Amino acid sequence: MLRLIASDLDGTLLQNGAQSLTERAAEQIRCLQEQGVIFAAASGRQYPNLQRLFGGLSEQMAFICENGAYVVYRGEEIASVPMERSLGLEIMRDIYSMEGCEILLSGKNTSYLQPKSEEYLHRMKNIVKNNVTVVEDIMKVEEPFLKISVCRLEGIGEVAEHFHTAFGHRAKATVSGFAWLDFTAENVNKGTALTALQQKLSITPEETMVFGDNYNDLDMFSCAAESYVMESAVLEVKAYAKAEAACVEEVLDRLLAEETQKGGLK
């Protein structure tokens, strides 16, 4: 019996740079909800961003936000695990010192920026559509640090090794996209967040399906009996999932058709 589906967004449910759901995906999620299946968005994005993205569907959804540092179900906070402040400050100083690198500091309801370029600010406000708070000195932000991200618009690859070497032994450091590397508390990832959600709702891995495409999705794959990786993912990521798919909608179409014939998902 399937009770929970968790999907990454960018590169998975949202492909080719899309910033909105397809009508097909929205209708599939609505059908799943009507049949009692919980749909969870598992993303590095912030909570308000995800709420806007899913609109009216959000009321019945679960959200694994900030790569697992913040978990919400039907508006109720399930988990919030911030990073140690002194470590976060050290990471941000290092990011700011690197040419071409920008900081994204995540709180529960806003992301803090001390942008070096107008291009970066424009991207976060108008393309990614985050709640954004621009500050003069990001080191003085008092809210707990849920996630600290490095953005390098030219591609994170050239600097990823530096940040992994410098901080990977004290924080969870994960490449989450072409331009992004995310830091969370050492014990935080999408897998621990999904497990917390499963425990809260008394759902087992056998009742769970997950979708992903990048390194920050790997920890989810072991939390579900059914795991799908996108065909566009790199080989290292594909090795962790049980099956491949061109897109999430393809699998959900098949699932809904099969279960309709059986009389429902529950």
C-alpha angles and dihedrals in degrees: 000000000000114000106156135038119186120189135182113227118209109063092004118051088008110047135183093019095305116165098192138051120260115243087243093057093045091052092048092052090048091052091049091051091050088055093051098257115138116225116206124194107214110194149139087238126105124262099249090049090054093047091054092046094055097036114183092004089068095078092072097034138097121225127207099192135183092020091302102318092111126035126185132177121190089340094309119119109237099174140358119181116176127193123252105272098226091052091047092053091050092051093048093050089053093048092049091051092056115092113240094014124117131194127234112188113191128211125172098274107013142032119229121222135185093183123203092194138035088226092064093046091049091050095052096044103036107023105029087029097212125166097258132197114188113208134186093222116023091190089070096059106125101196115101113269108246095172138355117203134192114216119194108172092199089059134290095237098091094054103029094093091053093055094043090052095045099046111004092100092057104033138029104264116189135170104230103176146342094295102023143085118175132205123200133161111299096256096044126101140126090272096057089045093051090049091052089052092048091051093048091052097036092241122149129216087249088063093049136088124189138191129198146146110192145053093270088062097056096091091057095057094071091052095066138058089219119045128171129193123196118253088235093062123109118263094250090060094043090060091069100054128076096225144010130233135182090225141348093250090060092060095041092051090054093044094050093046093049094046093046088059090051093049101261143322095274 
